[in-house]
Amino acid sequence: MDLKTMRATAKEKMKGTCRVCPICNGRACAGEVPGMGGTGTGEAFTENVRALANIKLNMRVVHDALQPDTTVEMFGQSLKTPIMGAPITSSAVNAGGAITELEMVTALVKGSQLAGSLGWIGDPANPSMYEDGLAAIRTAGQGIAIIKPRIDQQEILALFKLAEAAGAVALGVDLDGAGLVTMALKGQPVGPKTEDQLKELIASTSLPFIVKGIMTADEAVKCVSAGATAIVVSNHGGRVLDHTPGAADVLPEIVKAVKGKITILADGGVRSGADVLKLLALGADGVLIGRPLIVAAYGGGTEGVQTLMEKYTAELRAAMILTGCKSLKDINHEVLFKGK
Ligand SMILES: Cc1cc2nc3c(=O)[nH]c(=O)nc-3n(C[C@H](O)[C@H](O)[C@H](O)COP(=O)(O)O)c2cc1C
């Protein structure tokens, strides 16, 4: 699929909710939540992009890294790429609704799977949309379900059971959704969780458990002691709390605290294979991509998402060649330029 056509189609279909900017950095859509932007000033979204742009790479070309290997084992699955499709919900409210919720999430999850990766689904206030996500997991035969941190633990457990039955390979909560008033307005209040409450959720499932939305080292340590399999270092694409730093800026401290004890994923502002390389060099084991995949889903459906994921993976491979990394394990701080 031709990416130029895909972007032009998306721009038309998204009816101004997304300007499909040359650089997707949250400036044109600042404050547009609901919508595609970041909350408030929009700076938390922009900061994700800026944090990555501030990192420079050491180019290395005297070596034999000819055909880098981008494969990785993740949640018991053999993936072709460490790049996954982030959980995205509410097509109508956020992106104009020219494609239905089911069409959007199916494109995201199935497209990710066809690219040799995993697509994640989310849990919005409208229960029928969670059903759409589960249907997408069934279609792809795999996926990951992330549930809102509902105050009622039993509600979360019930949604976990549905995900298990649909064929999810891992489960979790987006704890950074703890302050979403939209959920409360629709009668489904959410809130933060204690370590004990996390332990209760973790004990309820035999699937790997993920905590999405960790931005400090002390909370990453709590996730380790609660027994989580993975964390996602994420400010929810800048959509929940204004004035948060970029994920790439907080990642090093978190890596220092928990590397090797838990799988570390990160997202926010990833717009190329080189960005993926940067997060892996900082210590992430994998990354998630949000908005660009929404554009791909609107512009090209399942094929659009697959094409974009494959493009990012090809870019990652090219960046590995030019930094001298034969496999993902070889990507470390040595590829990062330390300054003048
Ligand atoms: C329109 C939209 C809807 C989202 N819905 C969810 C959701 O339901 N659950 C969730 O955990 N994260 C959700 N996110 C956050 C993404 O999973 C991801 O953390 C973020 O988009 C990554 O940043 P990026 O878009 O800059 O790549 C959403 C993001 C956007 C833009």
The ligand as an SDF file (V2000), in Angstrom:
LIG
                    3D

 31 33  0  0  0  0  0  0  0  0999 V2000
   -7.3640    8.4380   20.2530 C   0  0  0  0  0  0  0  0  0  0  0  0
   -6.6100    7.6930   21.2970 C   0  0  0  0  0  0  0  0  0  0  0  0
   -7.2820    6.7410   22.0870 C   0  0  0  0  0  0  0  0  0  0  0  0
   -6.5920    6.0370   23.0710 C   0  0  0  0  0  0  0  0  0  0  0  0
   -7.2610    5.0910   23.8160 N   0  0  0  0  0  0  0  0  0  0  0  0
   -6.5670    4.3760   24.7590 C   0  0  0  0  0  0  0  0  0  0  0  0
   -7.2360    3.3780   25.5390 C   0  0  0  0  0  0  0  0  0  0  0  0
   -8.4340    3.1310   25.4080 O   0  0  0  0  0  0  0  0  0  0  0  0
   -6.4960    2.6990   26.4540 N   0  0  0  0  0  0  0  0  0  0  0  0
   -5.1560    2.9280   26.6340 C   0  0  0  0  0  0  0  0  0  0  0  0
   -4.5140    2.2810   27.4660 O   0  0  0  0  0  0  0  0  0  0  0  0
   -4.5270    3.9020   25.9270 N   0  0  0  0  0  0  0  0  0  0  0  0
   -5.1910    4.6100   24.9950 C   0  0  0  0  0  0  0  0  0  0  0  0
   -4.5310    5.5630   24.2800 N   0  0  0  0  0  0  0  0  0  0  0  0
   -3.0800    5.7810   24.4930 C   0  0  0  0  0  0  0  0  0  0  0  0
   -2.2440    4.8770   23.5840 C   0  0  0  0  0  0  0  0  0  0  0  0
   -2.4050    3.5180   23.9250 O   0  0  0  0  0  0  0  0  0  0  0  0
   -0.7410    5.1880   23.6640 C   0  0  0  0  0  0  0  0  0  0  0  0
   -0.3000    5.1280   25.0070 O   0  0  0  0  0  0  0  0  0  0  0  0
   -0.3650    6.5530   23.0730 C   0  0  0  0  0  0  0  0  0  0  0  0
   -1.2220    6.8860   22.0070 O   0  0  0  0  0  0  0  0  0  0  0  0
    1.0730    6.5250   22.6000 C   0  0  0  0  0  0  0  0  0  0  0  0
    1.4510    7.7600   22.1000 O   0  0  0  0  0  0  0  0  0  0  0  0
    1.4890    8.1150   20.5160 P   0  0  0  0  0  0  0  0  0  0  0  0
    0.0760    8.2210   20.0740 O   0  0  0  0  0  0  0  0  0  0  0  0
    2.1990    9.4320   20.4920 O   0  0  0  0  0  0  0  0  0  0  0  0
    2.2320    7.0180   19.7990 O   0  0  0  0  0  0  0  0  0  0  0  0
   -5.2110    6.2850   23.2860 C   0  0  0  0  0  0  0  0  0  0  0  0
   -4.5450    7.2350   22.4920 C   0  0  0  0  0  0  0  0  0  0  0  0
   -5.2300    7.9350   21.5030 C   0  0  0  0  0  0  0  0  0  0  0  0
   -4.4690    8.9290   20.6620 C   0  0  0  0  0  0  0  0  0  0  0  0
  1  2  1  0
  2  3  1  0
  2 30  2  0
  3  4  2  0
  4  5  1  0
  4 28  1  0
  5  6  2  0
  6  7  1  0
  6 13  1  0
  7  8  2  0
  7  9  1  0
  9 10  1  0
 10 11  2  0
 10 12  1  0
 12 13  2  0
 13 14  1  0
 14 15  1  0
 14 28  1  0
 15 16  1  0
 16 17  1  0
 16 18  1  0
 18 19  1  0
 18 20  1  0
 20 21  1  0
 20 22  1  0
 22 23  1  0
 23 24  1  0
 24 25  2  0
 24 26  1  0
 24 27  1  0
 28 29  2  0
 29 30  1  0
 30 31  1  0
M  END
$$$$
